[in-house]
Amino acid sequence: MRLFALLGLAILLTISGPSLAQQLPVSPYNVQLPVADTSVATRNQAFADALGQVLVRLAGGQDLRGQPGYADALKGASGLVAQYQYQQGNDSSQGLGLQVRFDPASVRHLAQQLGTRSGQRPPVLLLVRDARGRLLDQSQLQSLAAAINQGGYEVSYADASAAPSASSLVADQSQLAATSQRYGTGLILVGQVGNDGGQWTLFNGGAAQRWSGSAAAGADPLQAAGTAAISHLGQQLNVIGNGNNSGSLWVSGLGSAQDYASLLALLRDDSAITHVDTVSVADDGILLSISSLVPLSNLSAGLTAGGRLQVAQAHAGADAALRWIH
């Protein structure tokens, strides 16, 4: 198998000329950077530099260089590479470039070890319409997707035949829950774009943040919206886990023993949660005592982002309240 893998790599490197090399798709796990030559030493240094860029994205721009294990992680960057290819520019001034794609699961696991919550990071569902109300497709949303990718998030796209409107998501929590269930994410960016930047709403598990577009003259309003969305997400989710926070969490909507088991499995799989205990059970809800590396508000935002929990009304005796929807 190793021989075949090496032969495949040799073929890939051989055909990667200016006309045959294909651009890697836009993704937070893909990086393109210039290199001086194709030597092993240069390539390994480029892998380390590229991994550093990806980790910054997943940490929402936060500096992870002081985290234990960071330097060793960069030294082992080559082991996380899923694909790479060289690409010669169209003219001599552009020089040689190296495109690198890292394995998403491996890098998310590394980012978790360094204290981020990127392992639980779902995609952002894009529901964007033009001034006439027509849903924009993937090809029309490239600049928006690229801006969100730069913030460390993948994106997904709604089925045009069944895409809900912003007003229905705001007015109907069941519609919002159904959309989260269908697409597997609590992060939904809804917008109506215009020359002035448009109107935007970012949902995270039922909580909505709204803003008006403010793209500078001549700037791309979609790119500006993506940058703004990442800023909003960063306030909720980009917290490096290094504290000891305790609180109580009420979760309603549990209709069966399977729901209860699935909830506990979800919580115990969250790298930010260090301890969880059941305090009491009433009707379709459960009161939990939780210890976490991040404040409970940030923990709740991270849990709802996954699309299986939704923000709920405050509950007596609980510091935070969520509703199970999946």
N, C-alpha and C positions, 0 to 999 in steps of 0.2 A: 504493500500500500504506500509506503514511504517513497519508493522509486517512482510509482505512478504520479504521486503528488508533486515530486520534484520535476518530472517531465512536463507536467501540466503548467507548473510555474515557469519553466524555461520557455514554453510556447507562448505564455502570456507576455513575458518580458520581450520576446522576439517580435511579436506583432504590434507592440505598443508604440507605433510611430505616430506622426501628426494626423494622419488620416484614419488609422485603424483603432487607435486607443479611444475607448469610450469613457466619457465623463461619468464618474461615480454619481449616483443619485444624491440629491440634497438630503442630509440627515445629520443629526448632532454627533453621530459616530463616524462621520467621514471628514477627512481633512486633506487639503491640497497645499503643498508648500514647496518652495524652490530648493534644489540641491545642487551641489557643485559637481558631483560625479556619481557613479553607480557602485562605488566601493562598499564593502560590508560595514566599515566603520561609519561612513557618512550616512548610510541607510539606517543603521541602528540609532544614531543620534537624531535623525529625522523622525523615527518612530517615537522616541522619547519626547521630542518637542510636540509632535502631533497628539500624543496621549495627554500631555499637559494641557493643550487647548481643549480637548474633549472634557477633561475633568473640571476645568473652569466653567464650561457650559453646564455640566450637570450640577455644579454647585451654585448655579445662578450668579456667577461672577465672583464668588467668594474665594479667597486665597487659601488653598489647602496645603501650601508648601510647608507649613509648620506642623502639620498633622503627622503623628508617628506612622512610619511605613511609606510615606510619600516618595522619598528618594529611592527606596528599593523598588517601588512600583514602577517608576520611570526606567530603572535599569532593566526591568523585565518586560518592557513595552512590546518587544517583538513577539512574545508569547501570546499577546492579546490581539494580534493582527489577523483579521480574517481574509483580507485581500489587499494587494498593493500592485501598482503599475506605474512605470515611468511614462512621461509624456513630454515630447519635445514641442516647444512653442512654434508658432507659425513663422516667426522670424528670429534672427539671432539675438535680438535684444531681450526676448522673453526667456531664453535659456531652458534648462532642463527642470522639469517638475516631477514630484512624486505624489501620487494619489494614494491615500491610505484609508482603508475601511476597517474599523475595530469591531470585534464581536460584541454586540450590544449587551448580552446577558453577562459576559465576563467583566465588562467595564462597569456595568451597574453594580455588580457584586463588589468590585474594587472600591467604587465610590461609597458604597455602604460601609465598608470597612474603614474608610477614611472619615466617617461621621456624617455623610449626607443621607438624605432619604430617597435618593434617586432610584433605588430598587423598587419602590412602590409608585414610581412616576408613570401615570397613564398618558395616552396621547391627548391632544387637544382636538376636539371635533369642531370642524369649521362649517358654519352655516351662514354664508355671506351672499347677499343679494345686491343687485345694482339698483339704480334709481327707479327703474320700472318694476322692481320686485322679482326679477329673474334670478334664479340661483346660479352663482358662479361655480364653474367646475375646476378641477385640479389644475388644468393648464392656465386658467385665468388667475389662480391664487398662488402662483409660484413665489412671488416676492413676499407675500404674507407668510407662507410656509417656511421660507428661508429665514425670515426674521425670528420665527418661533423656534426653528431648529437651532439657531445660534444661541438661544436661551436654554438649550438642553432638552427640548421636548419634541417628540414625534408629533405628527398631525394625522388626522383621518378625515374622511369626507362623507357627507350624508348622501343617502340615496335621494336623487332629485324627485322621484315620484312620491316620496313620503316624508319630505323634510318639513319639520314643524316651523311655525313662525315664532319670532321673538315674543310677540304678545301672548301666544298660547303657552309658551314656556314660563312666562312671568305669572300668568293668571292661573295656571293649572299645575299644581305640584305633581299630580299623577302623570301628566304628559311629560314633565321633566324627568320623572323617575323612569318612565317607559323608554325615553330616549337614552338615558344613561344605561339602562339594561341592554338595550339593543346594540349600542356601540361600545359598551364596556368601558365607559369613562364618565366621570362626573364633571370633567372640564369641557365646557361647551362655549365656543366663541360665536356669537351671533352679531351680524352687522349688516347695515345697508350703506354701501359706500357711494360717495359722491366726490366731486372735485374739491370740496372743503374738508374731506377726510371722513365724512359720514358719521353715523351713530352706531355705538358699539355696546354690547353687553356681554360680560364674561361670567358664566355660571360656574360655581364649584359646589356641587352637592346641594343645590337649592339656594345658596347665598349668591346674590347678584351684585356685580360691580358695573356701573355704567359710566360712559364718558363720550364726549363729542370729539370727532376727529380734529386734529390740530396740525396737520401736515404743513410744513413750510411751503412757500410758493415754489412750484416746480417739482416738489418732492412727491414720491409715490405714497398715496394715502394708505395703501395696503401694507407697505413696509412699516409705515409709522404706526399703524394699528397693531402689527405684530410686536413691535418694540414696546408699545404701551401694555399689551397683554402680558408680556413677560415681566414687566415691572410690577404689575398687579399680582401675578403669581408669586413673584419673589417675596413680596411682603408676607404672604401666607405660608409658603412652603420651603423657602430657602433658609433653613436654620440648621446650623451644624450642631449635631447632638453631643453635648458634653456636660449636661447638667443633671440634677436629680430633682425631678418634679413629680409631685403626687397630687391626685385629685379623684373626683368621682364622676363617672360617666353613666348616663341613663340612655339605654337603647331600647326603643319600642319597635313594634312591627314584627315581632318574632312569633310566627304562627305555628311552629312545630319544634320538636326536639332537634330536627335536622338544621333548622335555622339557627338554633342556639349553638349547636356544634360548629356550624360553619362560621359564625361570628367569632367564637373563641379561637378557631383555627386562624382566622384572618388577623386577629389581634396578636396572637402569639408568633405569627410570621412577620410582624412589623418590627424592623430592626430598632426603632426608637423606643419600643415598649420593653421595659425591663421586668415588670411584674404585673399580673392581673389577677384579681380575686372577685368572686361573686359575693355581693353583700346581701341582696334581697331580690325577690321575684314577685311581680304583681301584674295580673292580667297578661298583656302581650309584651311586657317590658321587663328589663333586668337592670339593676343598679350594680355597677362595677367599681371596684377600687383599682386605680391604675397608677403605676409609677412609670415615668417616661424620661428620656434624655432631653426632650424638648418641652416647652410649655404646653399646657393642655389645649390652648387655642390653636397652636400650630399643629399639634397632633390631630385634632379634630378636622382641620382643613386638609391634612394629608389623607385621613381616612375617607373623607367624602370625595376626594379627587378620584379615588379608585372606582367610583360608580356603583358601589354596593351599599353605601350608606348615604343618608341625606340629612341636612340640617333639620332639626325638629324644634318645637316650642319648648321653652324652658320647663324643667321639671323640678319640683320641690326636693331639696336635699341633694341635688346634683350640680356639679360645676359646669357641666356641658351636657347637651342632649342631642342625640342623633336618632334616625329612624332606619331600620333595616329594610331595604327595598329589593334585595336580590336573593 
